[in-house]
Amino acid sequence: MPIFPWDTLADARVVAEAHPDGIVDLSIGTPVDPVAPLIREALADASAAPGYPTTAGTAELRRSIVAALGRRHGVTGVTEAAVLPVIGTKELIAWLPTLLGLGAKDLVVVPELAYPTYEVGARLAGTQVARADSLTQLGPQSPALVYLNSPSNPTGRVLGVDHLRKVVGWARERGVLVVSDECYLGLGWDVQPLSVLHPAVCGEDHTGLLAVHSLSKTSSLAGYRAGFAAGDPSVIAELLAVRRHAGMMVPTPVQAAMVAALGDDAHQQEQRDRYARRRNALLPAIRSAGFAVDHSEAGLYLWATRGESCRDSVAWLAERGILVAPGEVYGAGGARHVRIALTATDERIAAAVARLRASGHEQPEAGLPRCSTQS
Ligand SMILES: Cc1ncc(COP(=O)(O)O)c(C=O)c1O
């Protein structure tokens, strides 16, 4: 296994924590806002649950997933047999190649800059792994599984409908499974991201397609461990069969909480508005401190660079009490970027903004050229 990415930040964390006004931790995308009362009540009301939960999810949960996909994302043609609740999507991603029986002869393709768990899952199953953002990079190879992640963690890049259609067509010709991690689908800012299951992408034929949705970010439910997969009914059936044997069941109270969360769009909109406000505050401030921000048109992160090693940027920000993630943990192409999460309280975001703005008035360090958004 690779080193756990956040363990490499220990030194920078010590520096950031020493700031007189305290650390602003923007290194991990962990939600900090309150869980909506209607979700907490649903969890509590379902807490008398002595029996085992169903792996497939309650009928009500499966209905809620289908309805939410249609209402929120315009996805049609999904049946209740084509959805499956999971114990947070990190769990599914880490075990997916194993659950599908992939092994040494199989190839799993992950984005060049990617959420590390795609590769972890491939390694757990002992498959080959390739990093590619375009089909031409793959040449004649026929992978078993290709991951898409739009909007992307870490870059916030959104794949357009033409790109998605091309990947789906290419995969269908070769019998490749496309797994689209849509964790940030509800968080489009400058553009509207599309699900791989949207009719404009796949024409309501979900063969060979799996969309993975998390409730962690859009409903601030990371602590509940709640997500689901939807798509090709035969792939869902295969996953269900194995997961029943493996005991991969979402607890009954969490299933009830998911029903409440999926049935209510108001709390999601409220959460989205909070992130939009934080992004609007942080984006100009990070630019004023000499960073250029790339992509970041959607999702929960700003993908920023000062044109130097990401570890130098991490250290520079840590001296100002701001902890961010080094881009290199997402892939070699991230070596000169940092990932800045929007997941901190309004008060902590305001503290980061003030420090970044103040840094714009600092004297340049001796012998070092000053970075600017133009550089
Ligand atoms: C791209 C992506 N996929 C999946 C996950 C996992 O989310 P969870 O396990 O909370 O559902 C994350 C979490 O940060 C993520 O960034």
Ligand as a Chemical Component Dictionary entry (heavy atoms), coordinates in Angstrom:
data_LIG
# 
_chem_comp.id                   LIG 
_chem_comp.type                 NON-POLYMER 
_chem_comp.pdbx_formal_charge   0 
_chem_comp.three_letter_code    LIG 
# 
loop_
_chem_comp_atom.comp_id 
_chem_comp_atom.atom_id 
_chem_comp_atom.alt_atom_id 
_chem_comp_atom.type_symbol 
_chem_comp_atom.charge 
_chem_comp_atom.model_Cartn_x 
_chem_comp_atom.model_Cartn_y 
_chem_comp_atom.model_Cartn_z 
_chem_comp_atom.pdbx_ordinal 
LIG C1 C1 C 0 -13.662 11.416 -5.444 1  
LIG C2 C2 C 0 -14.135 10.797 -4.179 2  
LIG N1 N1 N 0 -14.762 9.643  -4.211 3  
LIG C3 C3 C 0 -15.194 9.040  -3.096 4  
LIG C4 C4 C 0 -14.973 9.605  -1.861 5  
LIG C5 C5 C 0 -15.408 8.851  -0.635 6  
LIG O1 O1 O 0 -16.506 9.389  -0.031 7  
LIG P1 P1 P 0 -17.309 8.581  1.061  8  
LIG O2 O2 O 0 -16.574 7.320  1.407  9  
LIG O3 O3 O 0 -17.394 9.481  2.222  10 
LIG O4 O4 O 0 -18.636 8.271  0.427  11 
LIG C6 C6 C 0 -14.318 10.825 -1.765 12 
LIG C7 C7 C 0 -14.072 11.423 -0.454 13 
LIG O5 O5 O 0 -13.425 12.400 -0.294 14 
LIG C8 C8 C 0 -13.879 11.427 -2.951 15 
LIG O6 O6 O 0 -13.243 12.591 -2.934 16 
# 
loop_
_chem_comp_bond.comp_id 
_chem_comp_bond.atom_id_1 
_chem_comp_bond.atom_id_2 
_chem_comp_bond.value_order 
_chem_comp_bond.pdbx_ordinal 
LIG C1 C2 SING 1  
LIG C2 N1 SING 2  
LIG C2 C8 DOUB 3  
LIG N1 C3 DOUB 4  
LIG C3 C4 SING 5  
LIG C4 C5 SING 6  
LIG C4 C6 DOUB 7  
LIG C5 O1 SING 8  
LIG O1 P1 SING 9  
LIG P1 O2 DOUB 10 
LIG P1 O3 SING 11 
LIG P1 O4 SING 12 
LIG C6 C7 SING 13 
LIG C6 C8 SING 14 
LIG C7 O5 DOUB 15 
LIG C8 O6 SING 16 
# 
